[in-house]
Each structure stands twice: as structure tokens, then as C-alpha cells.
């Protein structure tokens, strides 16, 4: 320890390095928040599209079932 005395300049340099690293981490966090926002929007759009497709398939299934019932009733008559 005698070879490297701890001075105020040394402590100030260490603190400055830590502050710079924190600033860089803040920028990274901002970028990650932007990425998360974009990915969330994509997931929401995909969810809506999937729900729409399922609703349309349900409607087509019901319509097909009704048409099939009418055809079967005609054959039975």
C-alpha cells in the first residue's frame, strides 16, 4: 500500500470512472426500454391478428355447419 498512496485525485478519478459507467448504463437501459416497447407493440398486434383469425374461423365453422345441416335435411326429406 505504501507504493500506491490513496489520494484525493485517485478517489476523484475512481468516482469519475464510476459516473461514466453509470451514464453508459443509463443509455443502455433507455435502448432496452425502447426495444421492449417495440417488442410489446409487435406482440399486441400479433395477439389481435390471432384473435381475429380465430373469430373468422369460428364464423366459418358455424356457417359450414349450418350449410351441412341444411344439405342433410334435404337428403332426409
N, C-alpha and C positions, 0 to 999 in steps of 0.2 A: 504494500500500500504506500510505502514511503516514496516509491518511484513515481506513482501517479497520484499526486495530491488532488483532492476534490476541491475545486474552486468554484466560485460563483459563475465564472464563464463556462466551465464544464457543465454545471447544472442548467444554466440557461440554454446551452446548445442541446442538451438532452430534452429539455422541455419543448424547445422549438421543433425538434425532430418528432416528438410525440404529437404535437399540434398539427404538423404537416400530415402525419399518417392519419390522424382523425379526420382532417379535411378531405383526404383522398377517400377514406371510408365513407364519408357522407355523400360524396359524388357517386360512389358505387351503389350505395343504398338508394339514391334517387333513381339511378338507372334500373335497379332491380324493381323498384316500385312501378316505374313505367312499364317494364316488361310484364309484371304481374297484372297491371291494369289492362294491357293489351291481350294477354292470355285469357283473362277473365271475360273480357268482351267477346273473344272468339268462342269460349265455352258457352256463354249465354246464347249467342247466335246459333251455335250447333244444337243446343238443347231445344230452342224454339223450332228449328228446322225439323228435328227429330219428332217433336210433338205434333207438328203439322203433318208430317208423313204418316204418323200413326193414326191421326184423326181421319185422314183421307183413306187409309187402308180400312179402317173401321167402317167408314161410309160405303166404300166399295163392297166390302164383305156383306153388309146389310142389304145393299141393293142387289147383289148377286143372289143372296138367299131368298129375297122376295121374288126375283125372276124365276129362280129354280122352283119355288113353291107353286107359282102360277103355272109353270110348264107341267109339273107333276099333277096339279089339279086338272089340267086339260086332258092329260093322258088317262086319268082315272075316270073322267066323265064320259 
